[in-house]
Amino acid sequence: MGPDGAPGPAVPWRKVLWERQPFPDNYVDQRFLEELRRNEGIRQYRYWTVVKEAGFVGEQLSCVAIFITLWLYMEQGQLSPERLLWSSLICALLGYGLHQALTSQVQSGCEPRTRLADLQSATIFLSFTFGFSPVLKTLTESVSTDTVYAMSAMMLLAHLVSFPYAQPSPPGSLSLNAALFASVCLASRLPGALHTFAMLSCALLVFALWPCLLQRLREKAPSHFTGVCVGVCFAGVGGLGSQWPGGAVLLALALGSVTLLCPLLLVRLQRHKDNIQGPWDEAEIQEDLSHFLH
């Protein structure tokens, strides 16, 4: 039988384009679907594993809430800049010691960054920030408060969206710059230059240094990493609740959605995934062609 069902010579069909055959251009035989492959290379997820990885997202959201809570306390005069500076210094020293202890376990052959270089970087940043605090304090005087708050909210949202959750050490430049820009906007609405300096120093600690320590904990102490993420989430909800109970409820709902509901949806919808590969796909060159580039 021929391709159109009429009597004729049984000519075998070949999957070639350079040879003229008595078949339509769109003809395929029954062997076409024999090479069909479904869900090749699909990764299967476990719920609690996804919840653990999503904890980094919830933790970063809580860090933003903690930063906003500290700003609210300073803006209302309930937190002095001196107290915030001393607290930030103590937390920075403790975090630096823990990071050095964990780094010494990771790096064995390569030479780590020296403590003198770290001290020089911290001194340069603090000196420039302290010197420019009066300028930063008056940076947004000509801008309305509503506009400043709107810009800060947009930049904090950009920080959360662009944050490199898979490898947050060091934080991405876009994410860090957005967070520091929001910090400058909020700090410019505080009463004095010392308040601005304290707020920017706290922003560096929260948005730049803390993710590096948390990533080191995730690599070397996964069990402690989970506990720290849970603790930060509770601190964010509790701190925001002391200033804005409605915001704490919204934060709790967001954390529950991100860390519990979204992983459940991912695992449930994964079983319905139907990805097919076959002879209709584009050809993939498996041979190493790097020698042609030289």
BELRA-V938394 format. One line per field, one symbol per residue. ss: DSSP state (@ for helix, = for strand, . for the rest). phi: phi as a letter, one per 40 degrees, with the letter a starting at -180 (. if undefined). burial: b if it has 24 or more other C-alpha atoms within 12 Angstrom, else e. Layout:
# BELRA-V938394
ss: ???
phi: ???
burial: ???
This chain:
# BELRA-V938394
ss: ...............................@@@@.==........@@@@@@@@@@@@@@@@@@@@@@@@@@@@@.....@@@@@@@@@@@@@@@@@@@@@@@@@@........@@@@@@@@@@@@@@@@@@@@@@@.......@@@@@@@@@@@@@@@@@@..........@@@@@@@@@@@@@@@.....@@@@@@@@@@@@@@@@@@@@@@@@@@@@.@@@@@@@@@@@@@@@@@@@@@@.@@@@@@@@@@@@@@@@@@@@@@@@@@.....==............@@@@.
phi: .cccgccicccccbcbbcbcbcbccccbccccccccbbfcgcccbbccccccccccccccccccccccccccccccgcbccccccccccccccccccccccccccccbccccccccccccccccccccccccdccccccbccbcccccccccccccccccccccccacbccccccccccccccccccccccbcccccccccccccccbcccccccccccbbcccccccccccccccccccccbadccccccccccccccbcccccccccccccbbbbacccccbccccbccccc
burial: eeeeeeeeeeeebeeeeeeeeeeeeeeeeeeeeeeeeeeeeeeeeeeeeebbbbbbbbbbbbbbbbbbbbbbbbbeeeebbeebbeebeeebeebbeebbebbeeeeeeeeeeeeeeeeeeeeeebeebbeebbebbeebeeeeeeebbebbbebbbbbbebbbbeebbebbeebbbbbbbbbbbbbbbbbebbbbbbbbbbbbbbbbbbbbbbbbbbeeeeeebbebbbebbbbbbbbbeebeeeebeebbebbbebbbebbeebeeeeeeeeeeeeeeeeeeeeeeeeeeee
